[in-house]
């Protein structure tokens, strides 16, 4: 399904309701036709080695009204939506949002990449990206090493905070230790929290698959209502993309005020450490830190992870060249791993090489997907660096633990 020649610029310029945090009148929304062809986007893009036309050329095709040529390139599928191009564009053009709009405008179900079609089918049937039964979201609890009574206590009728695990953390065994580590830490810190029995996907994979922001509304409504049933005032997340959806997209879709404080675990645990004077075991190691794109660049949460790292006795922290808002992507965002796993791996490998150049013993991150992609790259390269989510690293050094890995 392709639109008539020249209509693409009109739709991109004047139909931006899909981007959530930007209104149709926001600065930069109507700026695609002000692109000066500087090439900053193309040179910044972690997926620039994918081949085909460059992003700069894509924007030029759109400016010239060459819709068919722009769409047939399918350049917009080889995008992690990391927003580094947005960050560096001298005109302030929201380029990553335009990519999502291209996916929305020009892809019927038949034209979607097969893996994306399957994921959408899974979401429609099971409300998660893998198609697992809803009860499988809690299989990771079985290896926490706690009694059945304590397991039951993780599902409270009322609580101050709700831990929203997200699909990757809940359903991918490779990263089970992330929700396990956070749950153990919260229990050790006597935090008043509950898991969410009726958790659905946050909805980002739906939006990134070209279904538009409107298709996320039912996910927003369901998740917010489930959380509000517990009278919680805080939503605690370990997935930066879920954090982005709750903070930036849900307020545009939920029928009424959210009245919820959404916190990444580094913010929440950091506050508990400051308030309660938590202590950690001394460990003389060197670490570097990878900023997840949604957490660092899109939400500006770069300080809390570093404050926690620097609070750990014996830990030496060394930065990668590109960090904080300028951090490079891991290759796992924007549904790219579904569409082009080879390109996703190549991007992860490039980021891994930057981490290796710091000579750190550990590569830490704060995202389930980043942890997966970077760890896979490290394993394939047989790299001498340990890839951990910061939760795992922190839990092993908290004095209330026995110092052994969570099983």
N, C-alpha and C positions, 0 to 999 in steps of 0.2 A: 504494500500500500504506500504509494508515493504521492505527495501533494504536487500541485501545479508549480511550474518553474517560477521562482521568485517569491513564493509565499513563505519560505522558511525564515527569512529575515524578519518578516512581519510577526510571525509567531514567536520567535525568540525575543524580539524586542518588546513585545507588548503582552505576552502571556506568560508571566512569571509567577503565577500563584503557586506553582509546584515547589518552589524552593524554600518555603516555610519561613525562614528567618529574614528573608528579604521581601518587602512588599513591591508592588508594581511601580511605585514611585521612588524606590530606594536608589541612592546614587550608584551608578555602575550597571544597573539592570538593563538600560537601553543603550549600552555603549558598544555593542559588538560592531556597529558600523563605524566606530572611532578607532578601531584597531590600526596601529601604525606599522604593522608588519615588522616589528623589531626582532622577533624570534625568541624573546625571553621564555615564552611558554615551551617552545620546542626544545630549547637547550636545557630547560629545567626538568622536563618530563622524565620520570624514571622509566617510562615505557618507550622512550624515543628510539630504541633499537628494534622495535617491532616491525619496521619496514613500512612500505606504502608512503602515502603523503604525510607530511608533518602537520602538527597542530596549526602552525602558522598558515600553511596552505589550506587547511580546512576552513579556518575563519575567512580566508580570502574568497574561497568558493562561495561561502554563505553571503558575503558582502556583494558578490557579483550576481547573486540570484541563481547560481548554478546548483539548484537543489539536488537534481538527480546525481550529479557527480559527487556532491558532498555526502549524500546518503550511501551511495554505492561503495564508497571507500570503507565504510564500517569502522572507521578510525575510532569512533566513540565507544566501541566495545573494548578496545585495548586501553582502558583507562582505569586507574585505581581510585579515582575521585579523591586523590590525596590533597588536592588544592594547593600544591606548591606553585602551580602556574598562576592561580588567583593571587597568591601572596606576592608574586614577583611582577605581575603585569603593571606597567607604568600607567595604564589607563584605568586600572581598577575594574576591569571586565571580569565578571564572575564566570570564568571559563569552565570550571568543573560542573557548575550548575547547567550550563548550556549543553554539556555532554549528556547529562541526565535528561534534559528536554529533548535532545535528538533521539535518545532511546525511546522516550515516550511517544514522540510524534510519528516515528517511522517504522515501528515494529508491531506487526500483528503477531498473534500467537504462533502462526506457522513460520514466521520469519525469525523468531527468536533462536539463539543458539540452543542446541539440544539440552545441554546441562542446565541452562537457565529455565527452559520449559519444565524440566523435571523438578527443579527446586520450587517453582511456582505451584506445581501440582502438589508437592509435599506440603507446602504452606496452606493450600486450600483445604487439604484433607486432614492434616494433623496439627496445623498452626506451628510447625517448626520446620527447619530447613532440611532435615534428614528424612522426614516421613515416619519417624519413630512414634510409637504410642505415647501419649502425653505422660503416662506414669514413668516412662523411661528417662524423663528429665531428671530423676532423682536416683538413678543407679549409682552415681558417684558417692552417695552417702554410705553405701554398704561397706566400703573400705575405710571408713573413718576410724574404726577401732573403738566405737562407743556402744553402750548398751542400747537395747530396744527402747527402753524408757527415755534415754537421752535423745534418741532419734525422734521420738514423738514430741519431745519438748522443742524441737526445731520448728515445729509448725504450730505457732501460737494463734489463738483466736484474736488477741490484741497485742500490739507491740509498738515501741517507739519507732523502730526502723524495720524496713523490709529489704532483704537481700535479693535482688533480681539477678539471676545467674547468667541469662542469655543462652542462646542455642549452642554456641561453640563450647562454652565452658561446661554446659550440662550434658551434651550429647557426644562429644569427641573424647574418647578415653585417653588420648595422648595428653590432654590438658586437664584431666580430672583433678590433678593436684592443686589447681588454682582455686576452684570452689572449696575443695577440702581444706586447703591452707587457710583461706579466709574464715571459714566456719570455725576451725580450731582456734584461730586467733581471737575471734569474737567471743567464743565460749570461755577461753582463758582470761579474757579481759572483762568478763561478766557483762557484756553488752546486751541490752534489751533489743533483740532482733528476732525476726521470723523469716522463714522461707515462704515462697508464694506457691501455694498448692495449684492454683489455676493459671500459672504463667504461660503466656504465649510469646512467640517471637516478637521482637521490638518493631518489626516491619520494614527495616532498612532494605533487606534483600528484595522486597516487593518493589520499593521505590527505585532501587538500582537496576531492576529488571525491565524498567520502562513502563510500569503500570501507573506511575504518577503518585503524587502525594495523597490524592483522594482515596486511593486503595489502601492507605495505611490507617485511615480513620477507625475502622473496626478494631484494629490491633491496639490503637491508642485508647479507645473507649474501654475495651475489655481489661487491659492491664491496669489502667488508672482506677477503674471501679473495683477490681480485685484488691488493689493496695489499700484503697480507702475503706474497704470493709474491715480492715485491721486497725483502723484509726491511727495509722502510721503517719508521722510527719516527715520522715526521711526515707528516700529511696537510695539504697546503697548498691553500686554497680561495680563490677570488675571488668566490664567490656566498654571501651571508649565509644564504640559505635552506638551501643545502647544508651550511653550517657548523652551522646549527641542527639539521639532521637527524643529522649525524654526532655532534654533542655531546649532544643531548638524547633523540633517538629511537632511534638505532642501539644504544646500550648496553642498551636494554630488549629488543631483538630478536635480537641476535647471540648465537649459541650459544657463549659463552665470553667471557673478557675481551678488550677491544679492544686494550689495550696500545699505543695510538697517541695521539700528541699532535696535536690538530686545531687549526690556526692559520689565521686570516684573513691575507691577504697583508700587511696593515698591521702586524700583529704580527711576522711573519717578516722582512719587509724592514726594519722598524724595528730589530730586533735586529742584522741584518747591518750596517746603517748605524752603529749604536753600536759594534759589534765591530771593524769594518774601517775606520771613519772615512771613509765614502764622501762624495764632494763633488758638489755640484750647481751648475749655472750660476746666476748672479744674474739675476733677472727681476723688475722692479718692476711687479707686478700686484696687484690686490685680488681675493680669493676669498671665497666663503662655502661652507659644507659642509652637505649633507643627510645625516642619519643614516638609513640603511636600518633599517626596523622590526626585522627579525630580528637585526641586528647590534647596534644601539644599545639597544633596549628589552628584547628577549628574551634577549640574551646579555651585555648590559652592556659591550660593547666600544665605548667612546666616546673613551677617551684616546689610544690608538695612532694613529688617523687625524689627530687634532689635533696630536699631538707631531710627526708627520712634516711636516704643513703648516707648523708653526712652525719647523721645522729648515731650511726652504728659504730661502736668502738673497734678500732683496728682496720676498718675498711677504708682503702684508698680509692678515691673516685677520679677517673680520667675521662674527659669528654672526647667524643668523636668530633671530627672537623665540622660536620653539619649536624646541628643539634637544636633543641627547643623548637621555635616556630620555623626554623630552616631545616629541620630534620628530614632526612630522606625516607621514602616509603619502604616498607618491607615487601611489597608486592602482593599482599593479601587482601587489599580492599577493593571496593567497587564491583564485586562479583568476578574479578579478573581470573581468579583461580579456577572458576567454573568454565570460563570461556577459553582461556589460553594458559594452561598450567605451565607450559614451557617458559612463557614470558614471565609469569609470576615467579617462577624459580630463579630466572636470570636476575630479576630485580632484587630478590632476597640475597642472592649470591653477591651482588655488588655492595649491598649494605653490610653483609657479613665481612667482606674484605676491609671495609672502612673500620669496623669494630676490631678486626685483627691487627690493624695498624697501630692501635693504642697499646698493644701488648697486655691487655687486661686478661685476667683469668676467667672472669665471668662477664657475659653480656646479659644485662637485665633489661626487661621491658615491663609494661603494665597493660598488656593486652593479650587475650587468648590467641587471636589470629596471628599477631606478630610473633608470639612465642612459637607457634606451630611452624610458620614459614621460615623463620630464622633458624630454628632447631633442625628442620629438615635440610636446609642449606648447609649447616655445619656438619651434619652427619654425612651427607653426600660428599662434601669436601674433606672429610676426616680432619676437620679443623680442631686445633687444640684450644678450644674455648668452650666453656659450659654456658648454655643458653637457659636462663631461668626467667619465669615471671617473678617480679619482685616479691609477690606474696609468698612463693615457695622459699625464696632466699630469706625473707624476714621470719617466716614461721620456724625455720630451722635454727634461728638464733635467738628467738624469744626465750627468756629464762624459764617460763612455765612449761616448755617442752622438754623432752628427754634428750634432745640433740640429734635424734635419729630421723631419717626421712619418713614422711607420712606414707603409710602403706596403702 
